[in-house]
Amino acid sequence: MKKVTLIKSTLALAVTLASSNLLASGFALNEQSVSGMGTGFAGRSSAADDASTVYGNPAGMSRLKREQVTVGGAAVIAKTDIKQTGGAAGSNDGDMVPTVGVPMGYYVKPIDEHWSFGFGMYVPFGLVTDYENGFAGRYYGSKSEVQVITLQPTVSYAFNDKVSIGFGPTINRIDGTLESATRPPAPGLNDGKVKISGDDTAVGYNIGILVQATDSTRVGLTYHSMVDYKLEGKTKVTNQYIGALNGSKYDASLKIKTPESVDLSITHELDDHWTLYAGSTWTRWSRLEAITVENEGVPPLLQAAGLGRISEEQKWHDTWAHAIGASYKLNKEWTLRTGFTVDQSPTNNVNRSPRIPTGDRKIISFGAGWSPNDDMTIDLAYSYLWEEDAKINQAAYKAKYENSAHGLGASLTYRF
């Protein structure tokens, strides 16, 4: 009976953590544009400064009168202080997020006075956490790595010089690897381990409209669709205390939907030097009420224990992000930028796990664009992010996380 109980808790933990961690990819990455990063992504759907508008608002391609390519990337350097308030013994180093890079690349070609074509490659969702050996919360997650890479062919159509629309299907690839420790059957024995991996490819779309409301003001609206995934993968159980089932693998499938979002923003050219930006993004995280995992090949005894199908409540809520920003055209070559963003987290203090230990955040950003000639622009950006304290209240692990991060971005736009 002890072996059965151990296997049951191992697999239940694996599946539950899988569903929880994949939701961490719901923390939408903002780093799809370095020029946008400089203004805190205010005006994301109304600025249309370079080819990254393929993501920000596909209708904005109509404003780009020359064929161009924008390529770049951003690095995120995170820091966490963990104060454990209860639960299992262990360490809390807080060095669980390695420095990660976020690539991006876009191409836009005007076809005629009405039509433009574009293509984008970017990373809209992602998460990496990798805790040290002996981490106190290891039974709720020791390592998580999930990312989504998106390809987006896009077209836009300008009805006139005031109104344009754009549309692009998205081809999205999700990959994930999850690890967690499992409790030994008696004190003094070594932990076991569970490793889960899975992937899928699914299709969505982005659509936008851009309106030149006045000679100095543009309004943009962009809709990023929900994407419906069914991940197929394996659950591997490693533990010397479960006899013949040690190292066994089980087929697993997990359905998950990354939510739709709507971005509304305004760009206002105050004069020849100053441009102001504002925007809000709503994300429908409330559709993630529960995750259901189907396991195949589970022995009948474990099927009877309820491991053939497991459902995990998430209780996430819809979120809003708001941003304001400004740019100052110093001269023909240099443009300076700044912005401020507030961004809600969909998690709560009851259900939050060490895999996604984030709270509501604030971000301040600075950036610069250098155009040595009419054909080339180099954009640089820096952001500092800090979060409200995030509390974890699991049965065997209680802690308070203090998170912050530095973001660095660079991109090159070349016009043909």
Salt bridges, closest charged atoms under 4 A:
GLU67 OE1 - LYS109 NZ 3.60
ASP81 OD1 - LYS79 NZ 3.15
GLU113 OE2 - HIS114 NE2 3.43
ASP175 OD2 - ARG173 NE 3.69
ASP191 OD2 - ARG138 NE 2.56
ASP199 OD1 - ARG173 NH2 3.18
ASP215 OD1 - LYS162 NZ 3.86
GLU232 OE2 - LYS230 NZ 3.93
ASP251 OD1 - LYS234 NZ 2.27
GLU260 OE2 - ARG284 NH1 3.05
GLU260 OE1 - ARG287 NE 2.94
ASP263 OD2 - ARG44 NE 3.80
GLU269 OE2 - ARG218 NH1 3.36
GLU294 OE2 - ARG309 NE 2.88
GLU313 OE1 - LYS315 NZ 3.71
ASP375 OD1 - ARG66 NH2 2.64
ASP379 OD1 - ARG337 NH1 2.93
GLU387 OE2 - ARG361 NH2 2.95
ASP389 OD2 - LYS400 NZ 3.71
GLU402 OE2 - LYS83 NZ 3.34
